[in-house]
Amino acid sequence: METRTLFICTFLGARSLIASEIMRKQVGSGYLVECSGFEVGRMPELLRQTAAEKDIFLPMESPPTIFDRFRAGERFDYVVSLCGEGSKEKCSLLRSCIDVMYGTTATLSAWSIRDFSSVQGTEAEIVMEWRRIIDDIEQHCMEFLDSHQKLAI
């Protein structure tokens, strides 16, 4: 039986895309990793370039929304939200939606990960902070795998 994990974040889903790409490289067969955002749109090119530095290749378009996946009847064993608690994000709304949609059928986790769009500064400062966010996502993924040993290759 396939183990299914969904990563979700607010806005366009960049954090969830990055988490899903990191996880796909680490897990064995029989494990499905998906991602969703709260909204649809285009990924910023600079973010795509920054992620590519770590061999994480983001598509131009955002992933399907959590609402699209739920309407399609997709079910998951684990649902992980990536939301920056200190930002102006819609974290409580996102987590409420996740609880309503998947709270009785999946194990829910919440990671506090800063949103890329909240970073301000020069281009160099923004890229440096985005690298830190990507590293933070990677660290959370490794901790998730450590706590779910059977999922790793």
Secondary structure by P-SEA (a helix, b strand, c coil): cbbbbbbbbcccaaaaaaaaaaaaacccccbbbbbcccbbbbccaaaaaaaaaacccccccccccaaaaaaacccccbbbbbcccccccaaaaaaaaaaaacccccbbbbbbccccccccccaaaaaaaaaaaaaaaaaaaaaaaaaaccccc
